[in-house]
Amino acid sequence: MYIPRPLLILLVIIYLLLLLSVDWINQAGGAWYRPFFVGFLIIAAGSWAHRERDSDEL
């Protein structure tokens, strides 16, 4: 089965962010925007992974 390179990169980044940020997000005294910051990083990584694709490839 062929997995496109951008998708593989995105999955690895999501996995690493999840492992590194679970305790950081769930701290009781943390800022309200922490989950949104992690979500923004995931979206940014996805857009970076798809930056070189032509519209014909989508």
N, C-alpha and C positions, 0 to 999 in steps of 0.2 A: 504494500500500500504506500502510495506517495503522499508525503506530507509537505506542503509548500514551506519554504524556508521562513517567510515572515510569520506564518502561523506557529511554527516550532519555536521561534524566538519569543513570540508573545506568550506562549504557554510556559516557557522556562522563566520568563520575567514574572509572570503572575504567580507561579509556584514559589519563587524566591521571595517575592514581596509578601506573600501570605505567611511564609515561615518566619520572616524577620519582623513582621508588624503585628502579629496577633496580640501579644502582650502589650505592645505600645498603644494599640487602639483601645484595648479594654481597661486601661487604667482608670480608676474612679475619678481622680482629680485632673484628668486630661482635658484638653481643649475640645470644643464641640465639632471643630472642623477636621479632626484627624481622619475619620472614615472617608470624608470627601477628598482629602489630600491623597490618600492611597488610591481612590478611584480615579482621580485625575492622573496619577502616575501610570495607571494601567491604560487609560485612554491615550495618553501621550506616547507610550511605548507601542501601542497598536498603530497609531498614525505614523510613527517613525518607521515601523516595519513595512508599511504599505506605501511609502513615499515614492518609490521608483517604479511602481506598476503603472502601465498604461490603462486607459479606460477600456480598451478592448480585452484586457486580461481579467477584468472583474466579473 
